[in-house]
Amino acid sequence: MTSLLQQAFDPEAFRRQGHVLIDRLADYLQDQLSGTAPQVIPWQEPHVQRDFWQEWLEEPGKQPDFFQTVLDRSIHLHHPRYMGHQVNPPAPIAALAGLVSDLLNNGMAVYEMGMTSTAMEALVVRTVTAAYGWGDEAGGHLTSGGTLANLTALLAARRAKSPGDIWVDGSAEQLALMVSEEAHYCIDRSVRIMGWGSEGIIKVPADAQYRMRTDMLETLLEEETRKGKRIIAVVASACSTSTGSYDDLEVIAAFCRAHDLWMHVDGAHGAAAVFSPQYKHLVKGIEKADSVAMDFHKMLLVPGLATGLFFRERSHSFHTFSPEAVYLFQKAGEEDWYNTAKRTFECTKLMMSLKVFTLLQTYGVALWDEYVTHCYDLGQVFARIIHQHPNWELAAEPQSNIVCFRYLGKGEEELNALNARLRKKLVEEGKFYIVQTVLRGQTWLRVTLVNPGTKEEDLETLLGYLAA
Ligand SMILES: Cc1ncc(COP(=O)(O)O)c(C=O)c1O
């Protein structure tokens, strides 16, 4: 009789289970990628799902086919008709890297606890910062999600641009930043976490294409400064969440330079365009930013969470969480690049660089070019299809792989209610997965085209299916 601990750590059991699981996952991938799996989402009400799993806890170890059941009851990102939220289907080899990192569980906070992943992280950062057009003085780190990366960037901005030493003395002034009204809600949340309150976020209106109205920046800066606020940063969206619209980074950079403001780019979704020669023009001006946040799990084929926060001058990242003055880090920063916890929110951190590095060493950045270009091309294809159907309209011409559209119906139902009803039915039937958003008071259907297998005919079928 072996103890539970012996069973839990039995290498032979792991080998057996692992072989079975990998075979299952390969079959799963085949079914999903080919689109032969009947459903993208096997929708169930939350309480039904919870009750189902509750039974599994009642007699541990007695239920068969645990992992298969997990697969059967999950949403399938590898299905070509998955077109929902901005999470990419991971490249399978990156998922294998995930298995290795989960077993190793190297915690990374200090170098000894993550030697391999620390070195890989530095090399991943260098690959990305070079793509942004930055030199040797650039740097950054990986962190757990775009939300945390944006907050960390804003803490760095606050440290660099607020008067005195905010880390030590706090601030008596009302600090504030400017950001498009279309920005992801995590920017608003970050401002409030920093204690700036609702006065700390100045929302710049967006134009008809949902891009920041940069022509309003000067006036807003003047007005808000007159009210006694100290504006220290502008956050550009590249691209925005709802419509995938890119703010004009060149113009924002010139504005920041003229007023000595920190420029942060929230490129959680769209900074990946830098890897596509065809779509790189969308992030022109990124090289002038002070910091950029970019998710590898949205548009770069890595399993979540894996986000990069990049600084044009890496000393800022050493300064963010430190009581020391920035000049002390000019030198020490270079020497101490390998103890990442000094620069991150996290203490223990996942070996996320392993997943990114695995893709880079297997395929190079050419994979990211192919993927981003394919997805952004699909956005254009879908827009063309919608233009050809008189009963459908676009919220805006897509700039990326995010497309907002709606059905105009046959006049018998109010449009917001009609489109919300169509989406609900679609999710419950499970043959496609798309989402919805509200833009200027109107409900729109929304797709993020992230699947390498999605074809023009899937998009045609989607419209037919919705309108049936
Ligand atoms: C523009 C933008 N920023 C930030 C985020 C948040 O990223 P994460 O989900 O990795 O925290 C998102 C998520 O959709 C986003 O679209």
The ligand as an ORCA input file, in Angstrom:
! r2SCAN-3c Opt
* xyz 0 1
  C      -6.304     47.521    -24.607
  C      -6.313     46.571    -23.437
  N      -5.577     46.863    -22.348
  C      -5.541     46.048    -21.280
  C      -6.265     44.882    -21.257
  C      -6.203     43.995    -20.038
  O      -5.311     42.953    -20.296
  P      -5.288     41.611    -19.393
  O      -6.590     40.938    -19.660
  O      -4.100     40.864    -19.896
  O      -5.154     42.055    -17.972
  C      -7.058     44.546    -22.356
  C      -7.873     43.302    -22.339
  O      -8.683     43.047    -23.164
  C      -7.075     45.405    -23.478
  O      -7.806     45.134    -24.562
*
